[in-house]
C-alpha cells in the first residue's frame, strides 16, 4: 500500500502510506453487521394448547386449554408440595369443563363414569347448567377458581371418592395461595383482599386434610397420583398447619423410620420435623 500512495508527501498526506487499501471496507463490513433482535418474551398463551376430550356424560367432543409441560420451568416446591413455576400458573388449567352439559373434573379424573354417576350429573348439574357465552383462551384466577368449584360440585353429585374431592380442595387451596402472591401490594384494599383469599385457602386446606385422612383409611394406594409415603407426608404437613401436631408427628416419625421411603422424602420429613418442633415449643410458651 505504501508504494501505491508514495509521492503524496508533498500534499501533506504522508500518513496515508501506512494504510491498507481495503481496510476501511473491512471495518465498514464489521460495523454494519446486523445485530440480532432479543428473543420475544413468552406470553401465557404461548404455553397453552387445546387438548381434545370426549365428555363422559353427554359424549360431546370438547377442547380444553392445556399447559405445554415441556415449556414450563419449575422454580420451587412448597413444603406442602405445591409446585411453583416461572411465568405461568398451570393450576389455572387443571380443570376440564364440558360447555355442553356442565360436567367438570380435574383432568386426572375426567375419564369414564359409572351409569349412576352419569345420571346424577345429568339430573343435578346439566338440567340447570348455563354454558358460558364465550370460551376463554386464558383464565383469570377468579375464573379458574370457579372451574374448581364446579368440579367439586360435580364430585359431590357423582359421589366421588374422598381422595378425588380432597385433590380438588388441595389444588383449589394452592390456586388461592398463588392468587394471593400475585396481588398488587400497592392496590387499594390489598390487606383485606389478601386476608379474604388466605381464609378461603385455609378452608380448602382443612377439607383437603379431612378428605385425605378419610381416603387413607378407606382407599388403596396410589392415591391422587401419590404413593403411600408421599400421601402421608402431605397429610403430616397439612395436619401440622391445622394444629393437629400429634397426627403430624406420628406420620413424620413413620416416614423417617420407613425402609421404603427414599432419601428425598426423608429429607423433606426432617425439614417438617424441625418446623413442627418449633411450633410445639411456641404453643407451650404461649400457654405459660
Secondary structure, DSSP 8 states (H G I E B T S, - for coil): -TTTTTTGGGGT-GGGGGS-TTHHHHHHHHHTS----------GGGGEEEEEEE-TTT--EEEEEEE-TTT--EEEE-TT--EEESS--GGGG-EEE-TTT--EEEGGG-S---HHHHHHHIIIIITT----SS--SS--HHHHHHHHHHHHHHHHHTT--HHHHHHHHHHHHHHHHHHHHTS-TTSTTHHHHHHHHHHHHHHHHHHHHHHHHHHHHH--SSBTTB-HHHHHHHHHHHHHHTT-HHHHHHHHHHHHT-SSS-HHHHHHHHHHHHHHHHHHHHHHHHH-
